[in-house]
Amino acid sequence: MATRDITAQEFNDTINDNDIVLVDFWASWCGPCRAFAPTFAASSEKHPDVVYAKVDTEAEQQLAAAADIRSIPTLMAFKKGKLVFNQAGALPAPALEDLIQQVKDFDVDAAIAAQEDPQS
């Protein structure tokens, strides 16, 4: 599955209507963003069960501000609509693959339950 560009209007539906979503916040003038793009795209081909979304921070400045993007590239991972990873900087391919596996293995429901009932 290829990457797809999303806008502010599509953002919430994208993260809420898909099990796992990786969002790459980037800009065309950003060298590290351009360097990370092929890694992100190649990973999308290996994981058709994951949505790979890209947000152009120049075109979507309000969305970038709402997401508190301070540095680009910033990669966010959402599982079942919940933010489970947020980090600035381009990841090398092995680190990206490791992150994807961790997100797939992460039990977001158990984490939410533990937050709601710290006694468990």
C-alpha positions in Angstrom: 0.0 0.0 0.0 1.4 3.4 -0.9 1.5 6.4 1.3 -1.3 9.0 1.1 -1.4 12.7 1.7 -4.0 13.7 4.2 -5.5 17.1 5.1 -6.8 18.5 8.4 -10.3 17.5 7.2 -9.2 13.9 6.7 -7.0 13.5 9.8 -9.5 12.4 12.5 -11.3 10.0 10.2 -8.1 8.5 9.1 -6.8 7.8 12.6 -10.1 6.7 13.9 -11.3 4.5 11.0 -8.1 2.4 10.7 -6.5 0.1 13.2 -2.9 1.4 12.8 -1.9 4.7 11.2 1.6 6.1 10.9 1.6 9.9 10.2 4.7 11.5 8.8 4.7 15.3 9.3 7.0 16.8 6.6 7.8 19.7 4.4 9.3 19.9 0.9 12.2 22.2 2.0 13.2 19.8 4.7 16.3 17.7 3.8 15.8 15.0 6.5 12.1 14.8 5.4 13.1 14.2 1.8 15.7 11.6 3.0 13.1 9.8 5.1 10.4 9.7 2.4 11.7 6.6 0.5 12.1 4.7 3.8 8.5 5.5 4.8 7.3 4.6 1.3 9.2 1.3 1.2 7.8 0.4 4.6 4.3 1.0 3.4 4.8 -1.7 0.7 5.7 -4.2 3.4 2.8 -3.5 5.7 -0.5 -3.3 3.7 -2.4 -3.5 7.0 -1.0 -0.2 8.2 -2.1 3.2 6.8 0.9 5.4 6.0 -0.3 9.0 5.9 1.7 12.1 5.2 0.9 15.7 6.3 2.6 18.6 4.5 3.2 21.0 7.3 3.4 23.9 4.9 0.0 23.2 3.4 -1.5 22.1 6.7 -0.1 24.7 9.1 -3.1 24.6 11.4 -3.1 20.8 11.7 0.7 20.9 12.4 0.1 23.5 15.1 -2.8 21.4 16.6 -0.5 18.4 16.6 2.2 20.4 18.4 4.7 19.8 15.6 7.9 21.6 16.6 10.4 19.8 14.4 10.2 17.9 11.2 10.1 15.2 10.2 7.9 14.0 13.1 6.5 10.5 13.0 3.3 9.7 15.0 1.8 6.3 15.3 -1.9 5.7 16.2 -3.5 2.5 17.2 -7.3 2.3 17.5 -7.4 6.1 17.4 -4.9 6.5 20.3 -1.5 8.1 19.9 1.0 5.5 20.9 4.2 7.0 19.5 5.4 10.6 18.7 9.0 11.4 17.9 10.8 14.0 15.8 13.6 12.9 13.5 14.0 10.5 10.6 14.1 6.9 11.5 16.4 4.5 9.7 14.6 1.6 8.1 15.4 -1.0 10.8 14.2 1.3 13.5 11.0 2.0 11.6 10.4 -1.7 11.2 11.0 -2.3 14.9 8.5 0.6 15.7 5.8 -0.9 13.5 6.2 -4.3 15.1 6.0 -2.7 18.6 2.8 -0.9 17.6 1.3 -4.1 16.2 2.1 -5.9 19.4 1.0 -3.1 21.7 -2.3 -3.9 23.5 -3.9 -0.4 23.5 -7.0 -1.6 25.2 -5.1 -3.0 28.2 -3.1 0.2 28.4 -6.3 2.3 28.5 -7.8 -0.1 31.1 -4.7 0.2 33.3 -4.9 4.1 33.1 -8.5 4.1 34.0 -8.0 1.6 36.9 -4.5 1.9 38.3 -5.2 -0.8 40.9 -5.3 -3.5 38.2 
